[in-house]
Amino acid sequence: MSNEHSEQEKELMREEDSKLDAIAAVVIILSLTAAAYFWVSSQ
């Protein structure tokens, strides 16, 4: 029973990691987009 519970916990951690990865990717993309926009607009 405890083994099954630990598998559920592992799945939950994987889902949380996926959410954090997705948020980090969006933040990086937005940062690069903003940097490119300001670099082009200053040219």
N, C-alpha and C positions, 0 to 999 in steps of 0.2 A: 504494500500500500504506500509506504513512504517512497519507494522507488518511482511509482507513478506520479506522486506529488512532485518529486524533484524534476521529472520530465516536464511537468506543467510549468514549473518555475523557470526551467531553461527556455521553454517556448516563450514565456512572458518576457524574459530578458532579451531574447532575440527580437521580439516585436518592438520592444523599447529601443534597442540598438538601431533597428531599421528606421524608426521614427527620428532618432537623433541624427542618423546619417542623412536622411532626407532633408531635415531642417538645415544641417550644416551645408549640404550641397546647394540649397536654395540661397542661403546667406552668401556663399562664395560666388555663385552666379550673379546675384544682385550687386555684390561689391565690384566684381570685374566689369559688369555692365556700366555701373556708375563711373568707375575709373576711366573706361573707354570713352564714355560720353563726355566727361570733363576734359579728357585729353584731346578729343577731336574738336570740341567747342573752343578750346584755347588756341588751336592752330590758326 
